[in-house]
Amino acid sequence: MRGAFEGLWQDNRAAVIALAVAAVAALASVVVVPETQQAVVIRVGEPVRVINRFQPGTDFGETGAGLALHIPFFERVVRVDKRVLSVEMTPPQQVVSSDQQRLDVDAYARFRIIDPVRMVRSAGTTDKFAEQLQPILVSVLRQELGRHTFQSLLTPERGNVMKAIRDGLDKEARQYGAQVIDVRIKRADLPEGTPLESAFIRMQAARQQEATAIRAQGQRNAQIIGANADAEAARIYAASFGKDPAFYDFYRAMKSYEATFANPANRSGSTILLSPDNDYLRQFRGKAGK
């Protein structure tokens, strides 16, 4: 039996070896590309095609993922992540705002590879591209924050600042075949110590100056309103006095009584003696006494 088997092996050895080599080659020629990846097939150092290329708006299951063939030992496959990735600005950087405030900034960017061929040619792999994108993020962030004040980062204007940073970073990332989706600042603080205390003092002084200006403006407006009211009252009184001289005499007498009897300076117990027929008290006598 053994001799028969050895004889069969001797007679068909070449065919068995060829069949084994063919099986190994067939297995090596099959590549599995999941939905989360896109594969760039490189032949003699040059990308020739993309398997499961990113297509905006295409649902999973319709993108070309699954089994694919390539020529083993002649073509190699570089896998590129198809998901939304992020790059951290590590460690946090110190930048200078337009008002000369030094800020400790910690930020990150989210991106996606939309042109895997360009990315492979320029960076090689997704990890290497993320390493190259990090200093670009720092540079763009420094330039943009240098155009704005620290206070603007605490107001709704921060949204416009972040959009400008994202657009600037996206312009650079497109050269690598990537699209920057979003950029976010996780933290933007003043350094600890004297610079922080000085900044708080300057901010407090600025708020006090602003409050003083607002109060001065309010007093000015109050004086203008009061002057206009007095002028309008004088106009009304003048018109009334011209129509009725007796009313004018009555009004002047009432103002004099108020200044004499209702004056707080005359409330110290002083007594004023006047005869009933004194002309000063004529308004108390009514029409009969005139």
C-alpha positions, 0 to 999 in steps of 0.5 A: 500500500505504501509502495503504491502511494509512493509510486502515485506521488512520484508519478503526480508530484508535479501536478500536486505541487502545481495544484498547491501553488495554484491554491495558494495563489488563488487565496493570495489573490483574494482581498476582503475589504470591509465597509469601513475601509477603502483599498488602493491597489498599487502596481509597481509603485503606482496606484492603479485602482480603488476598491470600495471608494468613498462616495458621498451619500452612498449607503452601506452595502452599495459601495463595493465592499466585500471580496475583490481580486488582485495579482499576488506578489505583483500588486499590493493593497494599501488599506485606507480608513473610510470613517470619520477620524480625528486628530488631537493637538497634543500637547496643548499649544500656547498661542498669542491673540490679537490683544497680546494675550497668551492662551493655552489652547487644546483643540482637535479636528475631524476629517475623512479621506475622500481621495485615497489615491492622493492620500497614498501618494502624498502621505502613504498611510492614514496614520502618517497623514494624521501625523502630518495634519497635526502641525498644520492644525497648529499653524492654522489655529495660531494664524487665525487666533492671532487675528482675534482677541481673547474676549471674542472667544467668549462670545458668539463670534467664536463660531465664525473663528472656528469656521475660519480655522476649519476652512483654512485647515480644509484647504491644506488637507485637500492637498492630501486627499482629505476633507476636514469636517469640523474643528473644535477648541476643547480649552482656551485658557490664560496661563496660570500665575501673574499673566492670568491675574493681570488679565483679570485686572485689565478685564475688570478695569475695562468693565468699570470704564464701560460702566462709567461711560454708560452711567455718563451717557444715562446722565446726559440723556436724563439732563436732555430729557429734563431740559426738554420737559422744563422747556415744554412746561414753560411753554405751556405756562406761558400760553396759560398766563397769556390767556388768563392773567388771573391764573398767572397771579394765582400760580405765582402766589402758590409758588411763593407760599410753597417756598415760604411755608413748605421750605424745609429750612423754615421747619425749625419752629420759626413763627411768621405773623401776618395780619389777615388783610395782608396783601401777601395772603390775598389768595386765601381770601378768595374772590370776596377779599379781592 
